[in-house]
Amino acid sequence: MVNKTITLSLADSQSINIGASGLDEICQNIQIILSTQQGTLYLDRLFGLKSDFVDAPMNEAAMKIQNEIYDAIEKYEPRVKIISVTFSGNDDGRLNPVISFELVEGVLL
């Protein structure tokens, strides 16, 4: 079976579905990882993304966020392989991550 590339935009985040399963669960897990500030989860202070990119110049912030995303997803959602991390931005200074990924071989939905 050939892996299909899945694209997920953090700008399209939805509310948490406690009963999510399969691909929906994986996408929801990624969204939770990326929307959690590191240090705020009591039992795992390294979960989430650092916030040292806030107020940094856009290019510098984008590089830092991109590296954080790769590291966090690799650690906390091992069922996926990231293909790319890009950003959909706008004029108000926000960087909205867009993650393209594939399921790791052997992952069953």
N, C-alpha and C positions, 0 to 999 in steps of 0.2 A: 504494500500500500504506500502510495506517495503522500508525504505530509503536505497539507494545505497550509499556506501562510494566513494567519489570522491577524487582523489589525484592530487595535483597541485604543481609543482616544480617552484620556482622562477627563476631557471636557464633557464627555457624554456619560459621566458617572450617574448611576441610578441608586436608589435606596437598597439597603441590604436585604437579600432574600435568604432567610434562615434555611430554607429547604433546597437551596440551589444544588444542582448536581451536574456532572459532566463538564462540558465546555463552559457553561454558565458559571459553575463553581470556580473554575480556574480563572476566568476573567474577573469575577468578583474578588477573588483572593489577590490578584494583581492590583486591582483598584484600591483595596484596603492597604496593601503594602505601600503603595505610592502616595496615599493620602494620610498616612500616619507619620507624625513627626517623631524622629528618633528620640528616645528618652522618656516617652510618655506611656509606654506599656510597662506596667509594673513588673511583670515576671520576665520580661526580655527587653532590657533597655536599648539593645542594638536594633530592634525591629523598626522598620520604616526608613525614612530618609532624613539625613542631616538637614539642618536649616541654615547652614553657613553661606548659602548662595543668595539669601534674601538681601536685597539692596545692592547686589553686585552688578557690574555692567552686564548687559544681556549676553554677550558672547562668552564671558567668563561663567556666568550663571548656567548657561546652556551646557557648557562642558562639564561643570560640576554635577549638575542634575543628571546628565546622561551617564556619567560614571557611577553615580549613586544608584541609578535605576538598574544598570547591569548587575552591580554587586548584590543589591537587595533581592532582585528577582532570582538570581542564581542561587542565593542562599535559602530563600523562603518559599520559592515555588519551583522545585527541581523538575517538575513535569514539563516545563517549557524550555525551549532554546530561543533566545532573542535573536532576531534577524537584523532589526534596526530600531533605533530610537530617533525620532525626529520631533519637531515641534510645530504646532500650529499656533502662531502668535497673532497678536492684534496690536493696535496702537496704544492700548492702555498699559503696556508693559508686562503683560502676563505671558508666560510660556506654558502652553498646554502640551504635555507629552503625548505622542502618538507612538505606540509600541507595536511593532510587527514581530510575530513569533510563530514558531511551529511547536507541535507537541513532540516531546522526546520519543524516540522509537520505543515501542513496547507499552506506551501509556494507553490504557483502554478507557473509553468513555462510557 
